[in-house]
Amino acid sequence: MYVPTHFREKDLPVLHDAIERSGLSTLVTVSPDGLDASHVPMLLDRKVGPMGTLYGHIARANDQWRRPAGGFPALAIFLGPDAYVTPSWYATKKLTGKVVPTWNYVAIHAQGQLTFFENEERLLDLVTRLTQIHEARREDPWAVSDAPSAYIREHLKGIVGFELAISSLDGKWKVSQNRPAEDRAGVADGLRREGDASANAVAALVVECGRGSLR
């Protein structure tokens, strides 16, 4: 991922927080036949390995787990909030007219060696933990144990788990840090007026990253 210095985020807890806030992720692997990509939720264990370890599962019918990786690391992609930025929000537009549209976003790329596993108990633990994470905010959370045990065991036969030990993390916070303060203020205000959750989240990051040192 191309990351100019002023957009780079290197703080490990910040990167981990963003990974955990992310919803659907993309797992990319390479084989002699080319690239494979699967879109799956992942669980981050911060305590396993120096940079953490990611866990998830794919369908057993998905041949990605059967293809040899050819010795290359796998890539997990996580996306945060994003929003289109119109040049009309820039104060610079009125001064010089020398402005163009852009897109603000947060992206994290995690690379590492990937291993797949089929052990039923590990799979049960994985789906239980993933479910607990995504059900935690609900008033009446569903639990894996709510379903009949035999039913869950049968479904476990249809998935394969994976473990990705993170060896490198690249974080890109592209939120108008390269613009003058007046332009950043205009972007934040314009995004707030858009009114949707992603635009509001990007507006907050524009303000946050505009303070102090650039990311």
Secondary structure, 3 states (H helix, E strand, C coil): CCCCHHHEECCHHHHHHHHHHCCCEEEEEEECCEEEEEEECCEEECCCCCCCEEEEEEECCCHHHCCCCCCCCEEEEEEEEEEEECHHHCHHHHHCCCCCCEEEEEEEEEEEEEEEECCHHHHHHHHHHHHHHHHCCCCCCCCHHHCCHHHHHHHHCCEEEEEEEEEEEEEEEECCCCCCHHHHHHHHHHHHHHCCHHHHHHHHHHHHHHCCCCC
